[in-house]
Amino acid sequence: MARKKRRGPETAVIGGVTHDGRGVADTDGKKVFVAGALEGENVTFQRRKFHRNFDEAELLEVHESSSDRIDAKCEAFGRCGGCSLQHITPEHQRKIKAQTLTDNLERIGRVTPEAWLEPMTGPVWHYRRRARLAVKDVYGKGRTLVGFRERHAPYITDMQRCEVLAQPIDGMIAELSEMIGSLSIKARLPQIEVAVAENDIALVFRVLDPPTDADNGLLRQFGEKHELRIYLQTGGLDTVALFYPDAVAESLYYTLPEFDIRVDFEPIDFVQVNGDINRRMVNFAAAQLGAGPRDRVLDLFCGIGNFSLPLARQAGTVLGVEGEASLTQRAAVNAGRNGLDNVSFRVADLGKIDGTEGWVKEGWDRMLLDPARSGAAEVVTRMHLFGPERIVYVSCHPGTLARDAGTLVHEQGYQLESAGIIDMFPHTAHVESIAVFRKT
């Protein structure tokens, strides 16, 4: 059998762009996705991966640039998998994400909102207050790498800093690499959890072997130099323990000033990565729900109370429901600390409810949904049992939002009043969005 001839570089005009920043060229009746190419550009590319219905290609040269193209700020852009859109103006990034939301709602949910919301925007650099950094001691490089995974390979990006991490962690990558490279357990330390609060910064080092006394000294020195809280995680999440300093006066926290709310959290808790956007999002959601002192509000997938606590400032009664007991416990403590006695929390697997649960049919005037990427299918198919007049749905996946919106509109008697994107993760392909429904 004759060997298939290897393709050389090709030149084409990009006809469109995907949500993750890949240009789409149509050559010989087959689509080619070209990473980093923008709509309207004339480019040269090299096919690298071949599939039955499409190919993937590397961008070699841009002959005619789009007006939306800019120089990436990060030196590691193109190699690092953390960001895929730094070569595009923030304004055009949002247009791409808004189009992705539009396409999903129309194609999957067969719904269109009565009004499109303006994108919810905030800082585009140094916004990320939560992150998981991978660590790998690489013998061939003679150093320990700390950072995000590469875009096209399962390796850790060789990087010195990160422009989207909150300060001062953004400029600490190189020092972390050097410090970990000096540890005896450098090959047994696979990741670092980063948590930047308003009052302090925490790093959680996952250690597969116990640190030696010398290792402990280096970790303490690093924590003291940078005024950090250092935690060690020796096993599951329940093994996370403060290492440096010996004790702290208060928990990590962030605030929601418009509601006079302080939310305490642990360094491994889920919190929205973009603090500025989170405040805007909470304010908008509360305003759209419009709860008053006689209203009963249900906050599903409530976490540690990011929405429940501020909603309790407005509503008569709030119930937060979450699948993880540790999070509801933290939420209850937060409620007490904020002087709220009209909010309570319950543990329930919201992916397995069947409608027989007593709390489901207690009568709810308003509902807030903030599910994981898998969405809230089990909840929305039983929305007639809950019966809220208004629903605000915060989504981190436009596909599952569209699916659930279709169920609410076509099966549960709701109208999609408005929808729009939340620019929670600038420069990345993540499409966060928010939708408002009212009962018809």
Buried (B, 14 or more C-beta within 10 A) or exposed (E): EEEEEEEEEBEBBBEBBBBBBBBBBEBEEBBBBBBBBBBBBBBBBEBEEEEEEEBBBBBEEBEEBBEBBBEBBBEBBBBBBBBBBBBBBBEBBBBBBBBBBBBBBEEBBEBEBEEBBEBBBBBBBBBBBBBEBBBBBBEEEEBBBBBBBBBBEEBBBBBBBBBBBBEEBBBBBEBBBEBBBEBEBBBBBBBBBBBBBEBBBBBBBBBEEEBEEEBBEBBBEBBEEBEBBBBBBBEEEEEBEBBBBEEEEEBBBBBBEEBEBBBBBBBBBEBBBBBBBBBBBBBBBBEBBBBEEEBBBBBBBBBBBBBBBBBBBBBBBBBBBBBBEBBBBBBBBBBEBBEBEBBBBEEBEBBEBEEEBEBBEEEBBBBBBBBBEEBBBBBBBBBEBBBBBBBBBBBBBBBBBBBBBBBBBEEBEBBBBBBBBBBBBBBBBBBBBBBBBBBE
